[in-house]
Amino acid sequence: MYRPLYWFGAGAQPLLNPSLSLANPPTWSGNTATITLKHYTWSNGSPVTTADVMFWINMLQGPEGGSDRLRRSTTAFP
């Protein structure tokens, strides 16, 4: 997956750029965030799903998942 859920940067400002983000801005209910994906498809035409996103996140977080460099480049939080 090359496009991040949320793309930050609008010119010189560190703001959420909704036009480049894979997901719509989150909605909040207390401490719970709800994230809805925009309608993107893979090169074969099948839709990108939440299962695809969770697979990618789990792959990066797993003990054998991805390189440290890749993990650092796609993680917004330390």
mmCIF file of the N, C-alpha and C atoms, coordinates in Angstrom:
data_MODEL
# 
_entry.id   MODEL 
# 
loop_
_atom_site.group_PDB 
_atom_site.id 
_atom_site.type_symbol 
_atom_site.label_atom_id 
_atom_site.label_alt_id 
_atom_site.label_comp_id 
_atom_site.label_asym_id 
_atom_site.label_entity_id 
_atom_site.label_seq_id 
_atom_site.pdbx_PDB_ins_code 
_atom_site.Cartn_x 
_atom_site.Cartn_y 
_atom_site.Cartn_z 
_atom_site.occupancy 
_atom_site.B_iso_or_equiv 
_atom_site.pdbx_formal_charge 
_atom_site.auth_seq_id 
_atom_site.auth_comp_id 
_atom_site.auth_asym_id 
_atom_site.auth_atom_id 
_atom_site.pdbx_PDB_model_num 
ATOM 1   N N  . MET A 1 1  ? 0.853   -1.157  0.000   1.00 0.00 ? 1  MET A N  1 
ATOM 2   C CA . MET A 1 1  ? 0.000   0.000   0.000   1.00 0.00 ? 1  MET A CA 1 
ATOM 3   C C  . MET A 1 1  ? 0.909   1.232   0.000   1.00 0.00 ? 1  MET A C  1 
ATOM 4   N N  . TYR A 1 2  ? 0.716   2.083   -0.944  1.00 0.00 ? 2  TYR A N  1 
ATOM 5   C CA . TYR A 1 2  ? 1.587   3.237   -1.077  1.00 0.00 ? 2  TYR A CA 1 
ATOM 6   C C  . TYR A 1 2  ? 0.962   4.520   -0.566  1.00 0.00 ? 2  TYR A C  1 
ATOM 7   N N  . ARG A 1 3  ? -0.323  4.616   -0.623  1.00 0.00 ? 3  ARG A N  1 
ATOM 8   C CA . ARG A 1 3  ? -0.995  5.832   -0.162  1.00 0.00 ? 3  ARG A CA 1 
ATOM 9   C C  . ARG A 1 3  ? -1.340  5.665   1.316   1.00 0.00 ? 3  ARG A C  1 
ATOM 10  N N  . PRO A 1 4  ? -0.954  6.622   2.167   1.00 0.00 ? 4  PRO A N  1 
ATOM 11  C CA . PRO A 1 4  ? -1.257  6.494   3.599   1.00 0.00 ? 4  PRO A CA 1 
ATOM 12  C C  . PRO A 1 4  ? -2.725  6.788   3.906   1.00 0.00 ? 4  PRO A C  1 
ATOM 13  N N  . LEU A 1 5  ? -3.174  6.268   5.045   1.00 0.00 ? 5  LEU A N  1 
ATOM 14  C CA . LEU A 1 5  ? -4.534  6.597   5.482   1.00 0.00 ? 5  LEU A CA 1 
ATOM 15  C C  . LEU A 1 5  ? -4.713  8.097   5.534   1.00 0.00 ? 5  LEU A C  1 
ATOM 16  N N  . TYR A 1 6  ? -3.737  8.776   6.137   1.00 0.00 ? 6  TYR A N  1 
ATOM 17  C CA . TYR A 1 6  ? -3.792  10.236  6.247   1.00 0.00 ? 6  TYR A CA 1 
ATOM 18  C C  . TYR A 1 6  ? -2.493  10.833  5.760   1.00 0.00 ? 6  TYR A C  1 
ATOM 19  N N  . TRP A 1 7  ? -2.619  11.740  4.836   1.00 0.00 ? 7  TRP A N  1 
ATOM 20  C CA . TRP A 1 7  ? -1.473  12.426  4.248   1.00 0.00 ? 7  TRP A CA 1 
ATOM 21  C C  . TRP A 1 7  ? -1.432  13.813  4.855   1.00 0.00 ? 7  TRP A C  1 
ATOM 22  N N  . PHE A 1 8  ? -0.300  14.143  5.479   1.00 0.00 ? 8  PHE A N  1 
ATOM 23  C CA . PHE A 1 8  ? -0.156  15.455  6.102   1.00 0.00 ? 8  PHE A CA 1 
ATOM 24  C C  . PHE A 1 8  ? 0.747   16.321  5.248   1.00 0.00 ? 8  PHE A C  1 
ATOM 25  N N  . GLY A 1 9  ? 0.353   17.552  5.108   1.00 0.00 ? 9  GLY A N  1 
ATOM 26  C CA . GLY A 1 9  ? 1.115   18.525  4.351   1.00 0.00 ? 9  GLY A CA 1 
ATOM 27  C C  . GLY A 1 9  ? 0.261   19.138  3.266   1.00 0.00 ? 9  GLY A C  1 
ATOM 28  N N  . ALA A 1 10 ? 0.009   20.399  3.416   1.00 0.00 ? 10 ALA A N  1 
ATOM 29  C CA . ALA A 1 10 ? -0.710  21.176  2.410   1.00 0.00 ? 10 ALA A CA 1 
ATOM 30  C C  . ALA A 1 10 ? 0.162   22.377  2.105   1.00 0.00 ? 10 ALA A C  1 
ATOM 31  N N  . GLY A 1 11 ? 1.022   22.216  1.111   1.00 0.00 ? 11 GLY A N  1 
ATOM 32  C CA . GLY A 1 11 ? 2.003   23.262  0.849   1.00 0.00 ? 11 GLY A CA 1 
ATOM 33  C C  . GLY A 1 11 ? 3.027   23.268  1.966   1.00 0.00 ? 11 GLY A C  1 
ATOM 34  N N  . ALA A 1 12 ? 3.229   24.418  2.590   1.00 0.00 ? 12 ALA A N  1 
ATOM 35  C CA . ALA A 1 12 ? 4.194   24.532  3.679   1.00 0.00 ? 12 ALA A CA 1 
ATOM 36  C C  . ALA A 1 12 ? 3.558   24.288  5.049   1.00 0.00 ? 12 ALA A C  1 
ATOM 37  N N  . GLN A 1 13 ? 2.267   23.964  5.084   1.00 0.00 ? 13 GLN A N  1 
ATOM 38  C CA . GLN A 1 13 ? 1.561   23.782  6.351   1.00 0.00 ? 13 GLN A CA 1 
ATOM 39  C C  . GLN A 1 13 ? 1.440   22.291  6.705   1.00 0.00 ? 13 GLN A C  1 
ATOM 40  N N  . PRO A 1 14 ? 1.671   21.926  7.976   1.00 0.00 ? 14 PRO A N  1 
ATOM 41  C CA . PRO A 1 14 ? 1.549   20.521  8.394   1.00 0.00 ? 14 PRO A CA 1 
ATOM 42  C C  . PRO A 1 14 ? 0.105   20.139  8.729   1.00 0.00 ? 14 PRO A C  1 
ATOM 43  N N  . LEU A 1 15 ? -0.799  20.333  7.775   1.00 0.00 ? 15 LEU A N  1 
ATOM 44  C CA . LEU A 1 15 ? -2.212  20.057  7.980   1.00 0.00 ? 15 LEU A CA 1 
ATOM 45  C C  . LEU A 1 15 ? -2.616  18.797  7.221   1.00 0.00 ? 15 LEU A C  1 
ATOM 46  N N  . LEU A 1 16 ? -3.707  18.181  7.646   1.00 0.00 ? 16 LEU A N  1 
ATOM 47  C CA . LEU A 1 16 ? -4.256  17.021  6.951   1.00 0.00 ? 16 LEU A CA 1 
ATOM 48  C C  . LEU A 1 16 ? -4.628  17.418  5.528   1.00 0.00 ? 16 LEU A C  1 
ATOM 49  N N  . ASN A 1 17 ? -4.166  16.636  4.571   1.00 0.00 ? 17 ASN A N  1 
ATOM 50  C CA . ASN A 1 17 ? -4.492  16.882  3.172   1.00 0.00 ? 17 ASN A CA 1 
ATOM 51  C C  . ASN A 1 17 ? -5.500  15.820  2.740   1.00 0.00 ? 17 ASN A C  1 
ATOM 52  N N  . PRO A 1 18 ? -6.805  16.120  2.814   1.00 0.00 ? 18 PRO A N  1 
ATOM 53  C CA . PRO A 1 18 ? -7.821  15.115  2.529   1.00 0.00 ? 18 PRO A CA 1 
ATOM 54  C C  . PRO A 1 18 ? -7.806  14.612  1.093   1.00 0.00 ? 18 PRO A C  1 
ATOM 55  N N  . SER A 1 19 ? -7.362  15.417  0.143   1.00 0.00 ? 19 SER A N  1 
ATOM 56  C CA . SER A 1 19 ? -7.380  14.975  -1.253  1.00 0.00 ? 19 SER A CA 1 
ATOM 57  C C  . SER A 1 19 ? -6.362  13.874  -1.523  1.00 0.00 ? 19 SER A C  1 
ATOM 58  N N  . LEU A 1 20 ? -5.297  13.759  -0.716  1.00 0.00 ? 20 LEU A N  1 
ATOM 59  C CA . LEU A 1 20 ? -4.282  12.722  -0.907  1.00 0.00 ? 20 LEU A CA 1 
ATOM 60  C C  . LEU A 1 20 ? -4.427  11.560  0.071   1.00 0.00 ? 20 LEU A C  1 
ATOM 61  N N  . SER A 1 21 ? -5.332  11.668  1.033   1.00 0.00 ? 21 SER A N  1 
ATOM 62  C CA . SER A 1 21 ? -5.501  10.637  2.057   1.00 0.00 ? 21 SER A CA 1 
ATOM 63  C C  . SER A 1 21 ? -6.396  9.506   1.561   1.00 0.00 ? 21 SER A C  1 
ATOM 64  N N  . LEU A 1 22 ? -6.094  8.281   1.993   1.00 0.00 ? 22 LEU A N  1 
ATOM 65  C CA . LEU A 1 22 ? -6.891  7.104   1.637   1.00 0.00 ? 22 LEU A CA 1 
ATOM 66  C C  . LEU A 1 22 ? -8.206  7.067   2.408   1.00 0.00 ? 22 LEU A C  1 
ATOM 67  N N  . ALA A 1 23 ? -8.245  7.718   3.563   1.00 0.00 ? 23 ALA A N  1 
ATOM 68  C CA . ALA A 1 23 ? -9.441  7.702   4.410   1.00 0.00 ? 23 ALA A CA 1 
ATOM 69  C C  . ALA A 1 23 ? -10.014 9.111   4.565   1.00 0.00 ? 23 ALA A C  1 
ATOM 70  N N  . ASN A 1 24 ? -11.300 9.151   4.872   1.00 0.00 ? 24 ASN A N  1 
ATOM 71  C CA . ASN A 1 24 ? -11.943 10.414  5.225   1.00 0.00 ? 24 ASN A CA 1 
ATOM 72  C C  . ASN A 1 24 ? -11.467 10.832  6.612   1.00 0.00 ? 24 ASN A C  1 
ATOM 73  N N  . PRO A 1 25 ? -11.577 12.106  6.959   1.00 0.00 ? 25 PRO A N  1 
ATOM 74  C CA . PRO A 1 25 ? -11.195 12.520  8.314   1.00 0.00 ? 25 PRO A CA 1 
ATOM 75  C C  . PRO A 1 25 ? -11.952 11.704  9.357   1.00 0.00 ? 25 PRO A C  1 
ATOM 76  N N  . PRO A 1 26 ? -11.285 11.362  10.462  1.00 0.00 ? 26 PRO A N  1 
ATOM 77  C CA . PRO A 1 26 ? -11.943 10.526  11.480  1.00 0.00 ? 26 PRO A CA 1 
ATOM 78  C C  . PRO A 1 26 ? -13.058 11.277  12.192  1.00 0.00 ? 26 PRO A C  1 
ATOM 79  N N  . THR A 1 27 ? -14.026 10.512  12.674  1.00 0.00 ? 27 THR A N  1 
ATOM 80  C CA . THR A 1 27 ? -15.050 11.071  13.560  1.00 0.00 ? 27 THR A CA 1 
ATOM 81  C C  . THR A 1 27 ? -14.779 10.505  14.938  1.00 0.00 ? 27 THR A C  1 
ATOM 82  N N  . TRP A 1 28 ? -15.009 11.302  15.960  1.00 0.00 ? 28 TRP A N  1 
ATOM 83  C CA . TRP A 1 28 ? -14.670 10.920  17.326  1.00 0.00 ? 28 TRP A CA 1 
ATOM 84  C C  . TRP A 1 28 ? -15.909 10.780  18.189  1.00 0.00 ? 28 TRP A C  1 
ATOM 85  N N  . SER A 1 29 ? -15.888 9.776   19.055  1.00 0.00 ? 29 SER A N  1 
ATOM 86  C CA . SER A 1 29 ? -16.897 9.582   20.086  1.00 0.00 ? 29 SER A CA 1 
ATOM 87  C C  . SER A 1 29 ? -16.145 9.209   21.352  1.00 0.00 ? 29 SER A C  1 
ATOM 88  N N  . GLY A 1 30 ? -15.890 10.202  22.184  1.00 0.00 ? 30 GLY A N  1 
ATOM 89  C CA . GLY A 1 30 ? -15.055 9.975   23.363  1.00 0.00 ? 30 GLY A CA 1 
ATOM 90  C C  . GLY A 1 30 ? -13.638 9.648   22.926  1.00 0.00 ? 30 GLY A C  1 
ATOM 91  N N  . ASN A 1 31 ? -13.124 8.481   23.348  1.00 0.00 ? 31 ASN A N  1 
ATOM 92  C CA . ASN A 1 31 ? -11.774 8.061   22.984  1.00 0.00 ? 31 ASN A CA 1 
ATOM 93  C C  . ASN A 1 31 ? -11.744 7.156   21.754  1.00 0.00 ? 31 ASN A C  1 
ATOM 94  N N  . THR A 1 32 ? -12.878 6.991   21.083  1.00 0.00 ? 32 THR A N  1 
ATOM 95  C CA . THR A 1 32 ? -12.964 6.095   19.940  1.00 0.00 ? 32 THR A CA 1 
ATOM 96  C C  . THR A 1 32 ? -13.006 6.890   18.641  1.00 0.00 ? 32 THR A C  1 
ATOM 97  N N  . ALA A 1 33 ? -12.125 6.534   17.725  1.00 0.00 ? 33 ALA A N  1 
ATOM 98  C CA . ALA A 1 33 ? -12.113 7.160   16.403  1.00 0.00 ? 33 ALA A CA 1 
ATOM 99  C C  . ALA A 1 33 ? -12.693 6.185   15.397  1.00 0.00 ? 33 ALA A C  1 
ATOM 100 N N  . THR A 1 34 ? -13.567 6.678   14.537  1.00 0.00 ? 34 THR A N  1 
ATOM 101 C CA . THR A 1 34 ? -14.107 5.876   13.451  1.00 0.00 ? 34 THR A CA 1 
ATOM 102 C C  . THR A 1 34 ? -13.502 6.392   12.155  1.00 0.00 ? 34 THR A C  1 
ATOM 103 N N  . ILE A 1 35 ? -12.886 5.474   11.408  1.00 0.00 ? 35 ILE A N  1 
ATOM 104 C CA . ILE A 1 35 ? -12.221 5.835   10.160  1.00 0.00 ? 35 ILE A CA 1 
ATOM 105 C C  . ILE A 1 35 ? -12.942 5.139   9.011   1.00 0.00 ? 35 ILE A C  1 
ATOM 106 N N  . THR A 1 36 ? -13.354 5.910   8.026   1.00 0.00 ? 36 THR A N  1 
ATOM 107 C CA . THR A 1 36 ? -13.983 5.331   6.839   1.00 0.00 ? 36 THR A CA 1 
ATOM 108 C C  . THR A 1 36 ? -13.062 5.554   5.639   1.00 0.00 ? 36 THR A C  1 
ATOM 109 N N  . LEU A 1 37 ? -12.915 4.486   4.859   1.00 0.00 ? 37 LEU A N  1 
ATOM 110 C CA . LEU A 1 37 ? -12.053 4.559   3.686   1.00 0.00 ? 37 LEU A CA 1 
ATOM 111 C C  . LEU A 1 37 ? -12.789 5.211   2.526   1.00 0.00 ? 37 LEU A C  1 
ATOM 112 N N  . LYS A 1 38 ? -12.029 5.915   1.694   1.00 0.00 ? 38 LYS A N  1 
ATOM 113 C CA . LYS A 1 38 ? -12.585 6.419   0.442   1.00 0.00 ? 38 LYS A CA 1 
ATOM 114 C C  . LYS A 1 38 ? -12.647 5.249   -0.537  1.00 0.00 ? 38 LYS A C  1 
ATOM 115 N N  . HIS A 1 39 ? -13.277 5.451   -1.665  1.00 0.00 ? 39 HIS A N  1 
ATOM 116 C CA . HIS A 1 39 ? -13.457 4.386   -2.647  1.00 0.00 ? 39 HIS A CA 1 
ATOM 117 C C  . HIS A 1 39 ? -12.244 4.311   -3.575  1.00 0.00 ? 39 HIS A C  1 
ATOM 118 N N  . TYR A 1 40 ? -11.242 3.521   -3.161  1.00 0.00 ? 40 TYR A N  1 
ATOM 119 C CA . TYR A 1 40 ? -10.065 3.269   -3.986  1.00 0.00 ? 40 TYR A CA 1 
ATOM 120 C C  . TYR A 1 40 ? -10.077 1.814   -4.404  1.00 0.00 ? 40 TYR A C  1 
ATOM 121 N N  . THR A 1 41 ? -9.420  1.529   -5.539  1.00 0.00 ? 41 THR A N  1 
ATOM 122 C CA . THR A 1 41 ? -9.347  0.154   -6.012  1.00 0.00 ? 41 THR A CA 1 
ATOM 123 C C  . THR A 1 41 ? -7.891  -0.219  -6.290  1.00 0.00 ? 41 THR A C  1 
ATOM 124 N N  . TRP A 1 42 ? -7.640  -1.535  -6.242  1.00 0.00 ? 42 TRP A N  1 
ATOM 125 C CA . TRP A 1 42 ? -6.341  -2.081  -6.616  1.00 0.00 ? 42 TRP A CA 1 
ATOM 126 C C  . TRP A 1 42 ? -6.230  -2.061  -8.133  1.00 0.00 ? 42 TRP A C  1 
ATOM 127 N N  . SER A 1 43 ? -5.069  -2.364  -8.652  1.00 0.00 ? 43 SER A N  1 
ATOM 128 C CA . SER A 1 43 ? -4.859  -2.336  -10.103 1.00 0.00 ? 43 SER A CA 1 
ATOM 129 C C  . SER A 1 43 ? -5.750  -3.342  -10.840 1.00 0.00 ? 43 SER A C  1 
ATOM 130 N N  . ASN A 1 44 ? -6.228  -4.384  -10.114 1.00 0.00 ? 44 ASN A N  1 
ATOM 131 C CA . ASN A 1 44 ? -7.113  -5.360  -10.757 1.00 0.00 ? 44 ASN A CA 1 
ATOM 132 C C  . ASN A 1 44 ? -8.590  -4.963  -10.663 1.00 0.00 ? 44 ASN A C  1 
ATOM 133 N N  . GLY A 1 45 ? -8.870  -3.796  -10.069 1.00 0.00 ? 45 GLY A N  1 
ATOM 134 C CA . GLY A 1 45 ? -10.239 -3.297  -9.982  1.00 0.00 ? 45 GLY A CA 1 
ATOM 135 C C  . GLY A 1 45 ? -10.974 -3.639  -8.701  1.00 0.00 ? 45 GLY A C  1 
ATOM 136 N N  . SER A 1 46 ? -10.405 -4.514  -7.856  1.00 0.00 ? 46 SER A N  1 
ATOM 137 C CA . SER A 1 46 ? -11.088 -4.848  -6.595  1.00 0.00 ? 46 SER A CA 1 
ATOM 138 C C  . SER A 1 46 ? -10.893 -3.717  -5.591  1.00 0.00 ? 46 SER A C  1 
ATOM 139 N N  . PRO A 1 47 ? -11.891 -3.473  -4.746  1.00 0.00 ? 47 PRO A N  1 
ATOM 140 C CA . PRO A 1 47 ? -11.807 -2.347  -3.811  1.00 0.00 ? 47 PRO A CA 1 
ATOM 141 C C  . PRO A 1 47 ? -10.786 -2.577  -2.696  1.00 0.00 ? 47 PRO A C  1 
ATOM 142 N N  . VAL A 1 48 ? -10.167 -1.489  -2.252  1.00 0.00 ? 48 VAL A N  1 
ATOM 143 C CA . VAL A 1 48 ? -9.313  -1.532  -1.053  1.00 0.00 ? 48 VAL A CA 1 
ATOM 144 C C  . VAL A 1 48 ? -10.253 -1.595  0.137   1.00 0.00 ? 48 VAL A C  1 
ATOM 145 N N  . THR A 1 49 ? -10.024 -2.563  1.028   1.00 0.00 ? 49 THR A N  1 
ATOM 146 C CA . THR A 1 49 ? -10.919 -2.774  2.166   1.00 0.00 ? 49 THR A CA 1 
ATOM 147 C C  . THR A 1 49 ? -10.193 -2.548  3.487   1.00 0.00 ? 49 THR A C  1 
ATOM 148 N N  . THR A 1 50 ? -10.969 -2.528  4.550   1.00 0.00 ? 50 THR A N  1 
ATOM 149 C CA . THR A 1 50 ? -10.364 -2.406  5.877   1.00 0.00 ? 50 THR A CA 1 
ATOM 150 C C  . THR A 1 50 ? -9.476  -3.608  6.176   1.00 0.00 ? 50 THR A C  1 
ATOM 151 N N  . ALA A 1 51 ? -9.815  -4.775  5.647   1.00 0.00 ? 51 ALA A N  1 
ATOM 152 C CA . ALA A 1 51 ? -8.972  -5.959  5.846   1.00 0.00 ? 51 ALA A CA 1 
ATOM 153 C C  . ALA A 1 51 ? -7.593  -5.750  5.207   1.00 0.00 ? 51 ALA A C  1 
ATOM 154 N N  . ASP A 1 52 ? -7.540  -5.077  4.064   1.00 0.00 ? 52 ASP A N  1 
ATOM 155 C CA . ASP A 1 52 ? -6.257  -4.768  3.423   1.00 0.00 ? 52 ASP A CA 1 
ATOM 156 C C  . ASP A 1 52 ? -5.422  -3.843  4.301   1.00 0.00 ? 52 ASP A C  1 
ATOM 157 N N  . VAL A 1 53 ? -6.057  -2.835  4.859   1.00 0.00 ? 53 VAL A N  1 
ATOM 158 C CA . VAL A 1 53 ? -5.356  -1.888  5.730   1.00 0.00 ? 53 VAL A CA 1 
ATOM 159 C C  . VAL A 1 53 ? -4.844  -2.596  6.983   1.00 0.00 ? 53 VAL A C  1 
ATOM 160 N N  . MET A 1 54 ? -5.687  -3.426  7.604   1.00 0.00 ? 54 MET A N  1 
ATOM 161 C CA . MET A 1 54 ? -5.265  -4.139  8.818   1.00 0.00 ? 54 MET A CA 1 
ATOM 162 C C  . MET A 1 54 ? -4.139  -5.137  8.515   1.00 0.00 ? 54 MET A C  1 
ATOM 163 N N  . PHE A 1 55 ? -4.172  -5.772  7.363   1.00 0.00 ? 55 PHE A N  1 
ATOM 164 C CA . PHE A 1 55 ? -3.088  -6.670  6.975   1.00 0.00 ? 55 PHE A CA 1 
ATOM 165 C C  . PHE A 1 55 ? -1.772  -5.906  6.933   1.00 0.00 ? 55 PHE A C  1 
ATOM 166 N N  . TRP A 1 56 ? -1.783  -4.731  6.310   1.00 0.00 ? 56 TRP A N  1 
ATOM 167 C CA . TRP A 1 56 ? -0.582  -3.904  6.190   1.00 0.00 ? 56 TRP A CA 1 
ATOM 168 C C  . TRP A 1 56 ? -0.073  -3.469  7.570   1.00 0.00 ? 56 TRP A C  1 
ATOM 169 N N  . ILE A 1 57 ? -0.983  -3.006  8.422   1.00 0.00 ? 57 ILE A N  1 
ATOM 170 C CA . ILE A 1 57 ? -0.590  -2.562  9.766   1.00 0.00 ? 57 ILE A CA 1 
ATOM 171 C C  . ILE A 1 57 ? -0.023  -3.733  10.569  1.00 0.00 ? 57 ILE A C  1 
ATOM 172 N N  . ASN A 1 58 ? -0.694  -4.876  10.530  1.00 0.00 ? 58 ASN A N  1 
ATOM 173 C CA . ASN A 1 58 ? -0.211  -6.050  11.266  1.00 0.00 ? 58 ASN A CA 1 
ATOM 174 C C  . ASN A 1 58 ? 1.121   -6.542  10.729  1.00 0.00 ? 58 ASN A C  1 
ATOM 175 N N  . MET A 1 59 ? 1.323   -6.456  9.428   1.00 0.00 ? 59 MET A N  1 
ATOM 176 C CA . MET A 1 59 ? 2.590   -6.862  8.842   1.00 0.00 ? 59 MET A CA 1 
ATOM 177 C C  . MET A 1 59 ? 3.729   -5.985  9.359   1.00 0.00 ? 59 MET A C  1 
ATOM 178 N N  . LEU A 1 60 ? 3.474   -4.697  9.486   1.00 0.00 ? 60 LEU A N  1 
ATOM 179 C CA . LEU A 1 60 ? 4.502   -3.786  9.981   1.00 0.00 ? 60 LEU A CA 1 
ATOM 180 C C  . LEU A 1 60 ? 4.768   -3.957  11.467  1.00 0.00 ? 60 LEU A C  1 
ATOM 181 N N  . GLN A 1 61 ? 3.754   -4.319  12.238  1.00 0.00 ? 61 GLN A N  1 
ATOM 182 C CA . GLN A 1 61 ? 3.903   -4.421  13.687  1.00 0.00 ? 61 GLN A CA 1 
ATOM 183 C C  . GLN A 1 61 ? 4.405   -5.772  14.146  1.00 0.00 ? 61 GLN A C  1 
ATOM 184 N N  . GLY A 1 62 ? 4.287   -6.798  13.315  1.00 0.00 ? 62 GLY A N  1 
ATOM 185 C CA . GLY A 1 62 ? 4.680   -8.142  13.709  1.00 0.00 ? 62 GLY A CA 1 
ATOM 186 C C  . GLY A 1 62 ? 6.171   -8.249  13.946  1.00 0.00 ? 62 GLY A C  1 
ATOM 187 N N  . PRO A 1 63 ? 6.605   -9.284  14.701  1.00 0.00 ? 63 PRO A N  1 
ATOM 188 C CA . PRO A 1 63 ? 8.024   -9.436  15.027  1.00 0.00 ? 63 PRO A CA 1 
ATOM 189 C C  . PRO A 1 63 ? 8.884   -9.633  13.786  1.00 0.00 ? 63 PRO A C  1 
ATOM 190 N N  . GLU A 1 64 ? 8.342   -10.202 12.737  1.00 0.00 ? 64 GLU A N  1 
ATOM 191 C CA . GLU A 1 64 ? 9.081   -10.399 11.496  1.00 0.00 ? 64 GLU A CA 1 
ATOM 192 C C  . GLU A 1 64 ? 8.602   -9.456  10.409  1.00 0.00 ? 64 GLU A C  1 
ATOM 193 N N  . GLY A 1 65 ? 7.745   -8.525  10.778  1.00 0.00 ? 65 GLY A N  1 
ATOM 194 C CA . GLY A 1 65 ? 7.065   -7.721  9.772   1.00 0.00 ? 65 GLY A CA 1 
ATOM 195 C C  . GLY A 1 65 ? 7.809   -6.501  9.310   1.00 0.00 ? 65 GLY A C  1 
ATOM 196 N N  . GLY A 1 66 ? 8.315   -6.548  8.103   1.00 0.00 ? 66 GLY A N  1 
ATOM 197 C CA . GLY A 1 66 ? 8.920   -5.370  7.499   1.00 0.00 ? 66 GLY A CA 1 
ATOM 198 C C  . GLY A 1 66 ? 10.231  -4.974  8.146   1.00 0.00 ? 66 GLY A C  1 
ATOM 199 N N  . SER A 1 67 ? 10.912  -4.080  7.506   1.00 0.00 ? 67 SER A N  1 
ATOM 200 C CA . SER A 1 67 ? 12.180  -3.608  8.046   1.00 0.00 ? 67 SER A CA 1 
ATOM 201 C C  . SER A 1 67 ? 11.929  -2.466  9.019   1.00 0.00 ? 67 SER A C  1 
ATOM 202 N N  . ASP A 1 68 ? 12.891  -2.217  9.881   1.00 0.00 ? 68 ASP A N  1 
ATOM 203 C CA . ASP A 1 68 ? 12.774  -1.091  10.808  1.00 0.00 ? 68 ASP A CA 1 
ATOM 204 C C  . ASP A 1 68 ? 12.648  0.219   10.040  1.00 0.00 ? 68 ASP A C  1 
ATOM 205 N N  . ARG A 1 69 ? 13.363  0.331   8.936   1.00 0.00 ? 69 ARG A N  1 
ATOM 206 C CA . ARG A 1 69 ? 13.304  1.558   8.152   1.00 0.00 ? 69 ARG A CA 1 
ATOM 207 C C  . ARG A 1 69 ? 11.902  1.768   7.586   1.00 0.00 ? 69 ARG A C  1 
ATOM 208 N N  . LEU A 1 70 ? 11.295  0.709   7.051   1.00 0.00 ? 70 LEU A N  1 
ATOM 209 C CA . LEU A 1 70 ? 9.939   0.814   6.530   1.00 0.00 ? 70 LEU A CA 1 
ATOM 210 C C  . LEU A 1 70 ? 8.964   1.141   7.639   1.00 0.00 ? 70 LEU A C  1 
ATOM 211 N N  . ARG A 1 71 ? 9.120   0.498   8.778   1.00 0.00 ? 71 ARG A N  1 
ATOM 212 C CA . ARG A 1 71 ? 8.220   0.737   9.910   1.00 0.00 ? 71 ARG A CA 1 
ATOM 213 C C  . ARG A 1 71 ? 8.308   2.201   10.347  1.00 0.00 ? 71 ARG A C  1 
ATOM 214 N N  . ARG A 1 72 ? 9.515   2.747   10.423  1.00 0.00 ? 72 ARG A N  1 
ATOM 215 C CA . ARG A 1 72 ? 9.677   4.140   10.843  1.00 0.00 ? 72 ARG A CA 1 
ATOM 216 C C  . ARG A 1 72 ? 9.096   5.099   9.801   1.00 0.00 ? 72 ARG A C  1 
ATOM 217 N N  . SER A 1 73 ? 9.210   4.752   8.518   1.00 0.00 ? 73 SER A N  1 
ATOM 218 C CA . SER A 1 73 ? 8.752   5.672   7.479   1.00 0.00 ? 73 SER A CA 1 
ATOM 219 C C  . SER A 1 73 ? 7.239   5.723   7.366   1.00 0.00 ? 73 SER A C  1 
ATOM 220 N N  . THR A 1 74 ? 6.507   4.724   7.901   1.00 0.00 ? 74 THR A N  1 
ATOM 221 C CA . THR A 1 74 ? 5.067   4.709   7.754   1.00 0.00 ? 74 THR A CA 1 
ATOM 222 C C  . THR A 1 74 ? 4.334   4.892   9.067   1.00 0.00 ? 74 THR A C  1 
ATOM 223 N N  . THR A 1 75 ? 5.057   5.169   10.150  1.00 0.00 ? 75 THR A N  1 
ATOM 224 C CA . THR A 1 75 ? 4.453   5.329   11.457  1.00 0.00 ? 75 THR A CA 1 
ATOM 225 C C  . THR A 1 75 ? 4.457   6.789   11.862  1.00 0.00 ? 75 THR A C  1 
ATOM 226 N N  . ALA A 1 76 ? 3.288   7.293   12.220  1.00 0.00 ? 76 ALA A N  1 
ATOM 227 C CA . ALA A 1 76 ? 3.186   8.705   12.601  1.00 0.00 ? 76 ALA A CA 1 
ATOM 228 C C  . ALA A 1 76 ? 3.596   8.930   14.045  1.00 0.00 ? 76 ALA A C  1 
ATOM 229 N N  . PHE A 1 77 ? 3.555   7.884   14.862  1.00 0.00 ? 77 PHE A N  1 
ATOM 230 C CA . PHE A 1 77 ? 3.853   8.036   16.275  1.00 0.00 ? 77 PHE A CA 1 
ATOM 231 C C  . PHE A 1 77 ? 5.090   7.220   16.633  1.00 0.00 ? 77 PHE A C  1 
ATOM 232 N N  . PRO A 1 78 ? 5.922   7.723   17.571  1.00 0.00 ? 78 PRO A N  1 
ATOM 233 C CA . PRO A 1 78 ? 7.128   6.972   17.959  1.00 0.00 ? 78 PRO A CA 1 
ATOM 234 C C  . PRO A 1 78 ? 6.792   5.680   18.662  1.00 0.00 ? 78 PRO A C  1 
# 
